[in-house]
Amino acid sequence: MTKGHVLRNEDNHFRILRLLEANPQLPQRAISRELGISLGAVNYCLKALAQKGYLKVKNFHASDNKRQYAYILTPAGLAQKASLTKRFLHRKLEEFELLKAEIRALEQEQEQQPDPSRTAGDIYKEFEGS
């Protein structure tokens, strides 16, 4: 498994745990839409989180829709969410610093570029005059 794949899974787990903590009855399709990931990926992540003991899955016996579930974060799930939050925040702050440095470099590069409003004729005239 590549590092990018692991980080993507970790980010998906973090986002799902965060979303379900706020709304445990959220259907998988809504999670998928909210996070912009496939329904299959949501289902895969939910199963993995439940297998690791981070989520308890309960269906509503009183509901007309027997396929409706509630996803309850366990104490281990809350601890995992806190750990994932810390790593996610650290990674995003690093990305932010790299992005700021790239923007500064692009701004400096842009300042050193010739004036785009000058035509080839203007440059030629300047060249002839020197």
The first five atom37 places (N, CA, C, CB, O) and aatype in JSON, in Angstrom:
{
  "aatype": [12, 16, 11, 7, 8, 19, 10, 1, 2, 6, 3, 2, 8, 13, 1, 9, 10, 1, 10, 10, 6, 0, 2, 14, 5, 10, 14, 5, 1, 0, 9, 15, 1, 6, 10, 7, 9, 15, 10, 7, 0, 19, 2, 18, 4, 10, 11, 0, 10, 0, 5, 11, 7, 18, 10, 11, 19, 11, 2, 13, 8, 0, 15, 3, 2, 11, 1, 5, 18, 0, 18, 9, 10, 16, 14, 0, 7, 10, 0, 5, 11, 0, 15, 10, 16, 11, 1, 13, 10, 8, 1, 11, 10, 6, 6, 13, 6, 10, 10, 11, 0, 6, 9, 1, 0, 10, 6, 5, 6, 5, 6, 5, 5, 14, 3, 14, 15, 1, 16, 0, 7, 3, 9, 18, 11, 6, 13, 6, 7, 15],
  "atom_mask": [
    [1, 1, 1, 1, 1],
    [1, 1, 1, 1, 1],
    [1, 1, 1, 1, 1],
    [1, 1, 1, 0, 1],
    [1, 1, 1, 1, 1],
    [1, 1, 1, 1, 1],
    [1, 1, 1, 1, 1],
    [1, 1, 1, 1, 1],
    [1, 1, 1, 1, 1],
    [1, 1, 1, 1, 1],
    [1, 1, 1, 1, 1],
    [1, 1, 1, 1, 1],
    [1, 1, 1, 1, 1],
    [1, 1, 1, 1, 1],
    [1, 1, 1, 1, 1],
    [1, 1, 1, 1, 1],
    [1, 1, 1, 1, 1],
    [1, 1, 1, 1, 1],
    [1, 1, 1, 1, 1],
    [1, 1, 1, 1, 1],
    [1, 1, 1, 1, 1],
    [1, 1, 1, 1, 1],
    [1, 1, 1, 1, 1],
    [1, 1, 1, 1, 1],
    [1, 1, 1, 1, 1],
    [1, 1, 1, 1, 1],
    [1, 1, 1, 1, 1],
    [1, 1, 1, 1, 1],
    [1, 1, 1, 1, 1],
    [1, 1, 1, 1, 1],
    [1, 1, 1, 1, 1],
    [1, 1, 1, 1, 1],
    [1, 1, 1, 1, 1],
    [1, 1, 1, 1, 1],
    [1, 1, 1, 1, 1],
    [1, 1, 1, 0, 1],
    [1, 1, 1, 1, 1],
    [1, 1, 1, 1, 1],
    [1, 1, 1, 1, 1],
    [1, 1, 1, 0, 1],
    [1, 1, 1, 1, 1],
    [1, 1, 1, 1, 1],
    [1, 1, 1, 1, 1],
    [1, 1, 1, 1, 1],
    [1, 1, 1, 1, 1],
    [1, 1, 1, 1, 1],
    [1, 1, 1, 1, 1],
    [1, 1, 1, 1, 1],
    [1, 1, 1, 1, 1],
    [1, 1, 1, 1, 1],
    [1, 1, 1, 1, 1],
    [1, 1, 1, 1, 1],
    [1, 1, 1, 0, 1],
    [1, 1, 1, 1, 1],
    [1, 1, 1, 1, 1],
    [1, 1, 1, 1, 1],
    [1, 1, 1, 1, 1],
    [1, 1, 1, 1, 1],
    [1, 1, 1, 1, 1],
    [1, 1, 1, 1, 1],
    [1, 1, 1, 1, 1],
    [1, 1, 1, 1, 1],
    [1, 1, 1, 1, 1],
    [1, 1, 1, 1, 1],
    [1, 1, 1, 1, 1],
    [1, 1, 1, 1, 1],
    [1, 1, 1, 1, 1],
    [1, 1, 1, 1, 1],
    [1, 1, 1, 1, 1],
    [1, 1, 1, 1, 1],
    [1, 1, 1, 1, 1],
    [1, 1, 1, 1, 1],
    [1, 1, 1, 1, 1],
    [1, 1, 1, 1, 1],
    [1, 1, 1, 1, 1],
    [1, 1, 1, 1, 1],
    [1, 1, 1, 0, 1],
    [1, 1, 1, 1, 1],
    [1, 1, 1, 1, 1],
    [1, 1, 1, 1, 1],
    [1, 1, 1, 1, 1],
    [1, 1, 1, 1, 1],
    [1, 1, 1, 1, 1],
    [1, 1, 1, 1, 1],
    [1, 1, 1, 1, 1],
    [1, 1, 1, 1, 1],
    [1, 1, 1, 1, 1],
    [1, 1, 1, 1, 1],
    [1, 1, 1, 1, 1],
    [1, 1, 1, 1, 1],
    [1, 1, 1, 1, 1],
    [1, 1, 1, 1, 1],
    [1, 1, 1, 1, 1],
    [1, 1, 1, 1, 1],
    [1, 1, 1, 1, 1],
    [1, 1, 1, 1, 1],
    [1, 1, 1, 1, 1],
    [1, 1, 1, 1, 1],
    [1, 1, 1, 1, 1],
    [1, 1, 1, 1, 1],
    [1, 1, 1, 1, 1],
    [1, 1, 1, 1, 1],
    [1, 1, 1, 1, 1],
    [1, 1, 1, 1, 1],
    [1, 1, 1, 1, 1],
    [1, 1, 1, 1, 1],
    [1, 1, 1, 1, 1],
    [1, 1, 1, 1, 1],
    [1, 1, 1, 1, 1],
    [1, 1, 1, 1, 1],
    [1, 1, 1, 1, 1],
    [1, 1, 1, 1, 1],
    [1, 1, 1, 1, 1],
    [1, 1, 1, 1, 1],
    [1, 1, 1, 1, 1],
    [1, 1, 1, 1, 1],
    [1, 1, 1, 1, 1],
    [1, 1, 1, 1, 1],
    [1, 1, 1, 1, 1],
    [1, 1, 1, 1, 1],
    [1, 1, 1, 0, 1],
    [1, 1, 1, 1, 1],
    [1, 1, 1, 1, 1],
    [1, 1, 1, 1, 1],
    [1, 1, 1, 1, 1],
    [1, 1, 1, 1, 1],
    [1, 1, 1, 1, 1],
    [1, 1, 1, 1, 1],
    [1, 1, 1, 0, 1],
    [1, 1, 1, 1, 1]
  ],
  "atom_positions": [
    [[0.85, -1.18, 0.0], [0.0, 0.0, 0.0], [0.89, 1.24, 0.0], [-0.97, 0.0, 1.23], [1.84, 1.32, 0.79]],
    [[0.6, 2.2, -0.88], [1.44, 3.4, -0.99], [1.12, 4.38, 0.13], [1.25, 4.07, -2.35], [0.05, 4.33, 0.75]],
    [[2.07, 5.27, 0.37], [1.89, 6.29, 1.41], [0.66, 7.16, 1.1], [3.16, 7.17, 1.55], [-0.11, 7.5, 2.0]],
    [[0.49, 7.51, -0.18], [-0.66, 8.33, -0.58], [-1.98, 7.63, -0.3], [0.0, 0.0, 0.0], [-2.94, 8.25, 0.13]],
    [[-2.01, 6.31, -0.54], [-3.21, 5.53, -0.29], [-3.52, 5.49, 1.21], [-3.06, 4.1, -0.84], [-4.68, 5.62, 1.62]],
    [[-2.49, 5.3, 2.01], [-2.65, 5.25, 3.47], [-3.18, 6.6, 3.98], [-1.3, 4.89, 4.16], [-4.1, 6.64, 4.79]],
    [[-2.59, 7.7, 3.49], [-3.03, 9.02, 3.93], [-4.46, 9.31, 3.49], [-2.09, 10.11, 3.38], [-5.23, 9.92, 4.23]],
    [[-4.82, 8.87, 2.28], [-6.18, 9.08, 1.79], [-7.17, 8.32, 2.67], [-6.32, 8.63, 0.3], [-8.21, 8.85, 3.04]],
    [[-6.82, 7.06, 3.01], [-7.68, 6.29, 3.91], [-7.78, 6.96, 5.27], [-7.15, 4.86, 4.07], [-8.87, 7.05, 5.85]],
    [[-6.65, 7.42, 5.78], [-6.64, 8.08, 7.09], [-7.5, 9.34, 7.05], [-5.19, 8.43, 7.51], [-8.26, 9.6, 7.98]],
    [[-7.38, 10.13, 5.98], [-8.19, 11.34, 5.85], [-9.68, 10.98, 5.76], [-7.76, 12.14, 4.6], [-10.52, 11.64, 6.37]],
    [[-10.0, 9.94, 5.0], [-11.4, 9.51, 4.9], [-11.92, 9.05, 6.25], [-11.54, 8.38, 3.87], [-13.05, 9.38, 6.63]],
    [[-11.12, 8.3, 6.99], [-11.54, 7.84, 8.32], [-11.77, 9.04, 9.24], [-10.47, 6.89, 8.93], [-12.77, 9.1, 9.95]],
    [[-10.84, 9.99, 9.21], [-10.98, 11.19, 10.04], [-12.28, 11.93, 9.69], [-9.77, 12.11, 9.85], [-13.05, 12.28, 10.58]],
    [[-12.5, 12.15, 8.42], [-13.68, 12.92, 8.0], [-14.98, 12.18, 8.33], [-13.62, 13.2, 6.49], [-15.96, 12.8, 8.74]],
    [[-14.97, 10.87, 8.15], [-16.17, 10.08, 8.47], [-16.43, 10.11, 9.98], [-16.0, 8.62, 7.99], [-17.57, 10.32, 10.4]],
    [[-15.41, 9.9, 10.78], [-15.6, 9.94, 12.24], [-16.11, 11.31, 12.68], [-14.28, 9.61, 12.96], [-16.99, 11.42, 13.53]],
    [[-15.54, 12.34, 12.1], [-15.96, 13.71, 12.45], [-17.42, 13.95, 12.08], [-15.06, 14.74, 11.73], [-18.19, 14.53, 12.85]],
    [[-17.79, 13.5, 10.9], [-19.16, 13.68, 10.42], [-20.15, 12.88, 11.26], [-19.26, 13.26, 8.95], [-21.22, 13.38, 11.62]],
    [[-19.79, 11.64, 11.58], [-20.7, 10.79, 12.35], [-20.81, 11.2, 13.81], [-20.26, 9.36, 12.26], [-21.83, 10.96, 14.45]],
    [[-19.77, 11.8, 14.34], [-19.87, 12.29, 15.71], [-20.96, 13.35, 15.81], [-18.51, 12.86, 16.19], [-21.7, 13.41, 16.79]],
    [[-21.04, 14.19, 14.78], [-22.04, 15.25, 14.76], [-23.42, 14.74, 14.35], [-21.61, 16.36, 13.81], [-24.44, 15.28, 14.78]],
    [[-23.46, 13.68, 13.52], [-24.75, 13.19, 13.01], [-24.67, 11.67, 12.82], [-25.12, 13.89, 11.68], [-24.43, 11.2, 11.71]],
    [[-24.89, 10.89, 13.89], [-24.72, 9.44, 13.83], [-25.72, 8.73, 12.92], [-24.82, 8.88, 15.19], [-25.48, 7.58, 12.53]],
    [[-26.81, 9.36, 12.58], [-27.83, 8.71, 11.77], [-27.69, 9.02, 10.28], [-29.2, 9.12, 12.24], [-28.57, 8.68, 9.48]],
    [[-26.6, 9.65, 9.91], [-26.38, 10.03, 8.52], [-26.26, 8.79, 7.64], [-25.13, 10.92, 8.39], [-25.43, 7.92, 7.92]],
    [[-27.07, 8.68, 6.59], [-26.97, 7.53, 5.69], [-25.66, 7.55, 4.89], [-28.17, 7.49, 4.72], [-25.05, 8.61, 4.7]],
    [[-25.25, 6.39, 4.45], [-24.01, 6.27, 3.69], [-24.01, 7.14, 2.44], [-23.76, 4.83, 3.32], [-22.98, 7.72, 2.09]],
    [[-25.13, 7.24, 1.77], [-25.2, 8.08, 0.55], [-24.96, 9.55, 0.89], [-26.57, 7.91, -0.14], [-24.31, 10.26, 0.13]],
    [[-25.47, 9.99, 2.02], [-25.26, 11.38, 2.43], [-23.79, 11.6, 2.81], [-26.18, 11.75, 3.63], [-23.22, 12.65, 2.52]],
    [[-23.19, 10.62, 3.46], [-21.76, 10.71, 3.8], [-20.95, 10.82, 2.51], [-21.29, 9.47, 4.64], [-20.05, 11.65, 2.39]],
    [[-21.3, 9.98, 1.55], [-20.62, 9.98, 0.26], [-20.71, 11.35, -0.41], [-21.22, 8.91, -0.66], [-19.7, 11.89, -0.88]],
    [[-21.9, 11.91, -0.45], [-22.1, 13.24, -1.06], [-21.34, 14.31, -0.29], [-23.6, 13.61, -1.11], [-20.66, 15.15, -0.89]],
    [[-21.46, 14.29, 1.01], [-20.84, 15.3, 1.86], [-19.31, 15.32, 1.72], [-21.22, 15.06, 3.32], [-18.7, 16.39, 1.69]],
    [[-18.71, 14.13, 1.63], [-17.26, 14.04, 1.59], [-16.69, 13.96, 0.17], [-16.81, 12.84, 2.37], [-15.48, 14.07, -0.03]],
    [[-17.57, 13.77, -0.8], [-17.11, 13.7, -2.19], [-16.32, 12.43, -2.47], [0.0, 0.0, 0.0], [-15.39, 12.44, -3.28]],
    [[-16.68, 11.34, -1.8], [-16.04, 10.06, -2.07], [-17.13, 9.05, -2.47], [-15.23, 9.55, -0.82], [-18.31, 9.27, -2.19]],
    [[-16.73, 7.98, -3.1], [-17.72, 7.02, -3.6], [-18.44, 6.32, -2.46], [-17.03, 5.98, -4.5], [-17.95, 6.23, -1.34]],
    [[-19.63, 5.84, -2.78], [-20.41, 5.1, -1.8], [-19.66, 3.84, -1.37], [-21.81, 4.74, -2.38], [-19.7, 3.46, -0.2]],
    [[-18.99, 3.19, -2.31], [-18.2, 2.01, -1.99], [-17.08, 2.32, -1.02], [0.0, 0.0, 0.0], [-16.81, 1.54, -0.11]],
    [[-16.42, 3.47, -1.2], [-15.35, 3.88, -0.3], [-15.9, 4.15, 1.1], [-14.63, 5.14, -0.84], [-15.27, 3.8, 2.09]],
    [[-17.07, 4.77, 1.17], [-17.71, 5.03, 2.47], [-18.01, 3.7, 3.16], [-19.02, 5.86, 2.3], [-17.71, 3.53, 4.34]],
    [[-18.6, 2.76, 2.42], [-18.94, 1.47, 2.99], [-17.69, 0.74, 3.47], [-19.68, 0.61, 1.96], [-17.68, 0.16, 4.56]],
    [[-16.63, 0.77, 2.68], [-15.35, 0.14, 3.04], [-14.8, 0.75, 4.33], [-14.31, 0.3, 1.88], [-14.38, 0.03, 5.23]],
    [[-14.81, 2.08, 4.41], [-14.28, 2.78, 5.59], [-15.12, 2.48, 6.83], [-14.24, 4.28, 5.35], [-14.57, 2.25, 7.91]],
    [[-16.44, 2.48, 6.68], [-17.32, 2.2, 7.83], [-17.08, 0.79, 8.37], [-18.8, 2.37, 7.43], [-17.03, 0.58, 9.58]],
    [[-16.93, -0.17, 7.45], [-16.65, -1.54, 7.89], [-15.31, -1.62, 8.61], [-16.66, -2.5, 6.68], [-15.19, -2.28, 9.65]],
    [[-14.31, -0.94, 8.06], [-12.98, -0.96, 8.69], [-13.03, -0.31, 10.07], [-11.95, -0.23, 7.81], [-12.44, -0.82, 11.02]],
    [[-13.73, 0.81, 10.19], [-13.83, 1.51, 11.47], [-14.58, 0.66, 12.49], [-14.53, 2.86, 11.29], [-14.23, 0.64, 13.67]],
    [[-15.62, -0.04, 12.04], [-16.37, -0.91, 12.95], [-15.53, -2.12, 13.37], [-17.68, -1.39, 12.27], [-15.55, -2.52, 14.53]],
    [[-14.77, -2.7, 12.42], [-13.92, -3.86, 12.74], [-12.83, -3.5, 13.75], [-13.28, -4.43, 11.46], [-12.44, -4.32, 14.57]],
    [[-12.35, -2.26, 13.67], [-11.31, -1.81, 14.59], [-11.88, -1.4, 15.95], [-10.53, -0.64, 13.98], [-11.14, -1.11, 16.88]],
    [[-13.21, -1.39, 16.05], [-13.85, -1.05, 17.31], [-14.05, 0.44, 17.53], [0.0, 0.0, 0.0], [-14.29, 0.87, 18.65]],
    [[-13.95, 1.23, 16.47], [-14.12, 2.68, 16.58], [-15.57, 3.11, 16.43], [-13.26, 3.38, 15.54], [-15.95, 4.2, 16.85]],
    [[-16.38, 2.25, 15.82], [-17.8, 2.55, 15.61], [-18.63, 1.35, 16.06], [-18.09, 2.88, 14.12], [-18.23, 0.2, 15.9]],
    [[-19.8, 1.64, 16.61], [-20.82, 0.62, 16.81], [-21.92, 0.94, 15.82], [-21.36, 0.6, 18.31], [-22.33, 2.09, 15.68]],
    [[-22.37, -0.08, 15.13], [-23.41, 0.1, 14.12], [-24.69, -0.47, 14.69], [-23.02, -0.6, 12.77], [-24.75, -1.64, 15.08]],
    [[-25.72, 0.37, 14.75], [-27.02, -0.06, 15.26], [-28.08, 0.28, 14.24], [-27.33, 0.6, 16.63], [-28.1, 1.39, 13.7]],
    [[-28.98, -0.69, 13.97], [-30.07, -0.34, 13.07], [-31.31, -0.01, 13.9], [-30.37, -1.49, 12.06], [-31.45, -0.45, 15.04]],
    [[-32.19, 0.75, 13.29], [-33.39, 1.22, 13.99], [-34.49, 0.18, 13.85], [-33.86, 2.59, 13.43], [-35.06, 0.01, 12.77]],
    [[-34.78, -0.51, 14.93], [-35.82, -1.54, 14.89], [-37.2, -0.91, 14.71], [-35.79, -2.39, 16.16], [-38.09, -1.51, 14.11]],
    [[-37.38, 0.29, 15.24], [-38.68, 0.94, 15.16], [-38.89, 1.64, 13.81], [-38.83, 1.94, 16.29], [-40.01, 2.04, 13.5]],
    [[-37.85, 1.78, 13.04], [-37.94, 2.49, 11.78], [-38.62, 1.64, 10.72], [-36.55, 2.92, 11.31], [-38.51, 0.42, 10.73]],
    [[-39.33, 2.31, 9.79], [-39.9, 1.63, 8.63], [-38.8, 1.15, 7.69], [-40.88, 2.56, 7.88], [-38.94, 0.14, 6.99]],
    [[-37.7, 1.88, 7.69], [-36.56, 1.54, 6.84], [-35.59, 0.7, 7.67], [-35.87, 2.83, 6.27], [-34.79, 1.24, 8.44]],
    [[-35.64, -0.61, 7.51], [-34.81, -1.52, 8.31], [-33.33, -1.43, 7.94], [-35.3, -2.95, 8.15], [-32.48, -1.98, 8.63]],
    [[-33.04, -0.74, 6.83], [-31.64, -0.59, 6.43], [-31.03, 0.69, 6.97], [-31.53, -0.61, 4.9], [-29.88, 1.0, 6.67]],
    [[-31.77, 1.44, 7.77], [-31.25, 2.68, 8.33], [-30.45, 2.36, 9.6], [-32.39, 3.68, 8.63], [-30.91, 1.63, 10.47]],
    [[-29.26, 2.93, 9.67], [-28.36, 2.64, 10.78], [-27.95, 3.92, 11.5], [-27.13, 1.89, 10.29], [-28.04, 5.02, 10.97]],
    [[-27.5, 3.72, 12.73], [-26.84, 4.78, 13.48], [-25.41, 4.3, 13.71], [-27.59, 5.09, 14.85], [-25.17, 3.14, 14.04]],
    [[-24.48, 5.21, 13.54], [-23.06, 4.9, 13.7], [-22.58, 5.66, 14.93], [-22.23, 5.28, 12.42], [-22.41, 6.88, 14.89]],
    [[-22.36, 4.94, 16.01], [-22.0, 5.54, 17.29], [-20.49, 5.38, 17.51], [-22.8, 4.9, 18.46], [-19.97, 4.27, 17.45]],
    [[-19.81, 6.49, 17.77], [-18.38, 6.41, 18.06], [-18.19, 5.82, 19.45], [-17.72, 7.81, 17.97], [-18.82, 6.24, 20.41]],
    [[-17.31, 4.84, 19.54], [-16.97, 4.22, 20.81], [-15.91, 5.1, 21.49], [-16.45, 2.74, 20.6], [-15.38, 6.01, 20.86]],
    [[-15.61, 4.84, 22.76], [-14.51, 5.58, 23.4], [-13.2, 5.45, 22.6], [-14.29, 5.07, 24.84], [-12.45, 6.41, 22.47]],
    [[-12.93, 4.25, 22.06], [-11.74, 4.06, 21.22], [-11.86, 4.89, 19.94], [-11.53, 2.56, 20.87], [-10.87, 5.42, 19.44]],
    [[-13.07, 5.0, 19.41], [-13.3, 5.81, 18.22], [-13.08, 7.29, 18.48], [0.0, 0.0, 0.0], [-12.53, 8.0, 17.64]],
    [[-13.5, 7.74, 19.65], [-13.27, 9.14, 20.01], [-11.78, 9.43, 20.17], [-14.02, 9.49, 21.31], [-11.3, 10.48, 19.77]],
    [[-11.05, 8.48, 20.77], [-9.6, 8.64, 20.92], [-8.92, 8.62, 19.55], [-9.02, 7.52, 21.84], [-8.0, 9.4, 19.3]],
    [[-9.37, 7.72, 18.68], [-8.8, 7.64, 17.33], [-9.09, 8.92, 16.56], [-9.36, 6.43, 16.58], [-8.23, 9.41, 15.83]],
    [[-10.29, 9.46, 16.71], [-10.64, 10.71, 16.02], [-9.72, 11.83, 16.5], [-12.12, 11.08, 16.28], [-9.27, 12.64, 15.69]],
    [[-9.44, 11.9, 17.79], [-8.54, 12.92, 18.33], [-7.13, 12.77, 17.74], [-8.49, 12.85, 19.87], [-6.49, 13.75, 17.38]],
    [[-6.67, 11.53, 17.65], [-5.35, 11.26, 17.09], [-5.3, 11.63, 15.6], [-4.97, 9.78, 17.29], [-4.35, 12.25, 15.13]],
    [[-6.33, 11.23, 14.87], [-6.4, 11.55, 13.44], [-6.51, 13.06, 13.22], [-7.6, 10.83, 12.79], [-5.95, 13.59, 12.26]],
    [[-7.24, 13.74, 14.1], [-7.38, 15.19, 13.99], [-6.02, 15.86, 14.11], [-8.34, 15.73, 15.07], [-5.69, 16.76, 13.34]],
    [[-5.24, 15.41, 15.08], [-3.91, 15.99, 15.3], [-3.02, 15.78, 14.07], [-3.25, 15.38, 16.55], [-2.36, 16.72, 13.62]],
    [[-3.0, 14.55, 13.54], [-2.17, 14.27, 12.36], [-2.67, 15.01, 11.13], [-2.14, 12.76, 12.08], [-1.87, 15.54, 10.35]],
    [[-3.98, 15.07, 10.96], [-4.58, 15.77, 9.82], [-4.21, 17.26, 9.87], [-6.13, 15.59, 9.81], [-3.8, 17.84, 8.87]],
    [[-4.36, 17.85, 11.04], [-4.06, 19.27, 11.2], [-2.57, 19.54, 10.94], [-4.45, 19.74, 12.61], [-2.23, 20.51, 10.27]],
    [[-1.71, 18.7, 11.46], [-0.27, 18.85, 11.25], [0.06, 18.78, 9.75], [0.52, 17.76, 12.03], [0.8, 19.61, 9.24]],
    [[-0.5, 17.79, 9.07], [-0.25, 17.62, 7.63], [-0.77, 18.81, 6.83], [-0.91, 16.33, 7.14], [-0.1, 19.28, 5.91]],
    [[-1.95, 19.29, 7.16], [-2.54, 20.41, 6.43], [-1.76, 21.7, 6.68], [-4.01, 20.6, 6.82], [-1.64, 22.53, 5.77]],
    [[-1.24, 21.89, 7.89], [-0.42, 23.07, 8.17], [0.88, 23.02, 7.37], [-0.11, 23.17, 9.68], [1.35, 24.04, 6.87]],
    [[1.48, 21.83, 7.26], [2.68, 21.67, 6.43], [2.37, 22.0, 4.97], [3.24, 20.24, 6.55], [3.13, 22.71, 4.32]],
    [[1.25, 21.48, 4.47], [0.84, 21.76, 3.09], [0.62, 23.26, 2.9], [-0.44, 20.98, 2.73], [0.99, 23.82, 1.87]],
    [[0.03, 23.9, 3.89], [-0.23, 25.33, 3.83], [1.07, 26.12, 3.73], [-1.04, 25.78, 5.05], [1.17, 27.06, 2.94]],
    [[2.06, 25.75, 4.55], [3.35, 26.44, 4.51], [4.04, 26.24, 3.17], [4.27, 25.94, 5.64], [4.61, 27.19, 2.62]],
    [[3.98, 25.04, 2.62], [4.56, 24.78, 1.31], [3.85, 25.59, 0.22], [4.49, 23.28, 0.98], [4.48, 26.12, -0.69]],
    [[2.55, 25.67, 0.33], [1.77, 26.44, -0.63], [2.1, 27.93, -0.55], [0.26, 26.23, -0.4], [2.23, 28.6, -1.58]],
    [[2.25, 28.45, 0.66], [2.63, 29.86, 0.81], [3.99, 30.12, 0.19], [2.64, 30.26, 2.31], [4.19, 31.14, -0.47]],
    [[4.94, 29.21, 0.4], [6.28, 29.37, -0.18], [6.22, 29.34, -1.71], [7.24, 28.27, 0.33], [6.9, 30.11, -2.38]],
    [[5.39, 28.45, -2.25], [5.24, 28.37, -3.7], [4.61, 29.64, -4.27], [4.4, 27.15, -4.08], [5.0, 30.11, -5.34]],
    [[3.65, 30.19, -3.56], [3.01, 31.44, -3.99], [4.02, 32.58, -3.98], [1.81, 31.77, -3.09], [4.07, 33.38, -4.91]],
    [[4.81, 32.66, -2.91], [5.85, 33.71, -2.85], [6.83, 33.58, -4.02], [6.62, 33.64, -1.5], [7.2, 34.58, -4.63]],
    [[7.25, 32.36, -4.32], [8.18, 32.13, -5.43], [7.55, 32.54, -6.76], [8.62, 30.65, -5.48], [8.21, 33.14, -7.61]],
    [[6.28, 32.21, -6.95], [5.6, 32.58, -8.19], [5.44, 34.1, -8.3], [4.22, 31.91, -8.26], [5.57, 34.66, -9.39]],
    [[5.15, 34.75, -7.17], [5.03, 36.22, -7.19], [6.37, 36.86, -7.56], [4.55, 36.75, -5.82], [6.41, 37.81, -8.34]],
    [[7.47, 36.33, -7.0], [8.79, 36.87, -7.34], [9.11, 36.63, -8.81], [9.88, 36.24, -6.44], [9.65, 37.5, -9.49]],
    [[8.77, 35.46, -9.29], [9.0, 35.13, -10.7], [8.19, 36.06, -11.59], [8.63, 33.65, -10.97], [8.67, 36.52, -12.63]],
    [[6.97, 36.31, -11.19], [6.09, 37.19, -11.97], [6.64, 38.62, -12.02], [4.67, 37.2, -11.38], [6.57, 39.28, -13.06]],
    [[7.19, 39.08, -10.9], [7.76, 40.43, -10.86], [8.95, 40.56, -11.8], [8.17, 40.78, -9.44], [9.22, 41.65, -12.3]],
    [[9.67, 39.49, -12.03], [10.85, 39.51, -12.88], [10.54, 39.33, -14.36], [11.81, 38.44, -12.44], [11.41, 39.51, -15.21]],
    [[9.31, 38.99, -14.67], [8.9, 38.81, -16.07], [8.77, 40.17, -16.74], [7.57, 38.03, -16.15], [8.44, 41.16, -16.09]],
    [[9.04, 40.23, -18.06], [8.87, 41.5, -18.77], [7.39, 41.89, -18.79], [9.41, 41.39, -20.22], [6.5, 41.05, -18.64]],
    [[7.16, 43.17, -18.97], [5.8, 43.71, -19.01], [5.05, 43.08, -20.19], [5.81, 45.26, -19.13], [5.46, 43.26, -21.33]],
    [[3.95, 42.35, -19.92], [3.24, 41.67, -21.01], [2.54, 42.63, -21.97], [2.22, 40.71, -20.43], [2.14, 42.24, -23.07]],
    [[2.39, 43.89, -21.57], [1.72, 44.85, -22.46], [2.67, 45.37, -23.54], [1.17, 46.03, -21.65], [2.24, 45.95, -24.53]],
    [[3.98, 45.14, -23.34], [4.95, 45.57, -24.37], [4.88, 44.61, -25.55], [6.4, 45.61, -23.78], [4.83, 43.4, -25.38]],
    [[4.87, 45.17, -26.74], [4.82, 44.36, -27.95], [6.24, 44.05, -28.42], [4.02, 45.07, -29.05], [7.21, 44.64, -27.94]],
    [[6.33, 43.14, -29.35], [7.63, 42.81, -29.94], [8.22, 44.03, -30.62], [7.48, 41.65, -30.95], [9.43, 44.23, -30.62]],
    [[7.34, 44.87, -31.21], [7.81, 46.1, -31.86], [8.45, 47.04, -30.87], [0.0, 0.0, 0.0], [9.47, 47.65, -31.17]],
    [[7.87, 47.19, -29.67], [8.43, 48.04, -28.63], [9.82, 47.56, -28.24], [7.52, 48.07, -27.39], [10.75, 48.36, -28.1]],
    [[9.95, 46.26, -28.07], [11.24, 45.69, -27.67], [12.26, 45.9, -28.79], [11.09, 44.18, -27.34], [13.42, 46.2, -28.51]],
    [[11.84, 45.73, -30.04], [12.74, 45.93, -31.18], [13.21, 47.36, -31.25], [12.04, 45.55, -32.49], [14.39, 47.61, -31.5]],
    [[12.3, 48.33, -31.03], [12.67, 49.74, -31.05], [13.68, 50.05, -29.96], [11.43, 50.63, -30.89], [14.64, 50.8, -30.18]],
    [[13.47, 49.49, -28.78], [14.42, 49.7, -27.68], [15.79, 49.12, -28.04], [13.89, 49.06, -26.38], [16.83, 49.71, -27.73]],
    [[15.78, 47.97, -28.69], [17.01, 47.31, -29.08], [17.77, 48.15, -30.11], [16.71, 45.92, -29.62], [18.99, 48.29, -30.04]],
    [[17.02, 48.71, -31.08], [17.64, 49.53, -32.13], [18.21, 50.82, -31.54], [16.62, 49.86, -33.23], [19.24, 51.31, -32.0]],
    [[17.54, 51.36, -30.55], [17.96, 52.63, -29.95], [19.18, 52.49, -29.08], [0.0, 0.0, 0.0], [19.8, 53.51, -28.77]],
    [[19.56, 51.32, -28.66], [20.71, 51.19, -27.77], [22.01, 51.04, -28.5], [20.53, 50.03, -26.86], [23.06, 50.92, -27.88]]
  ]
}
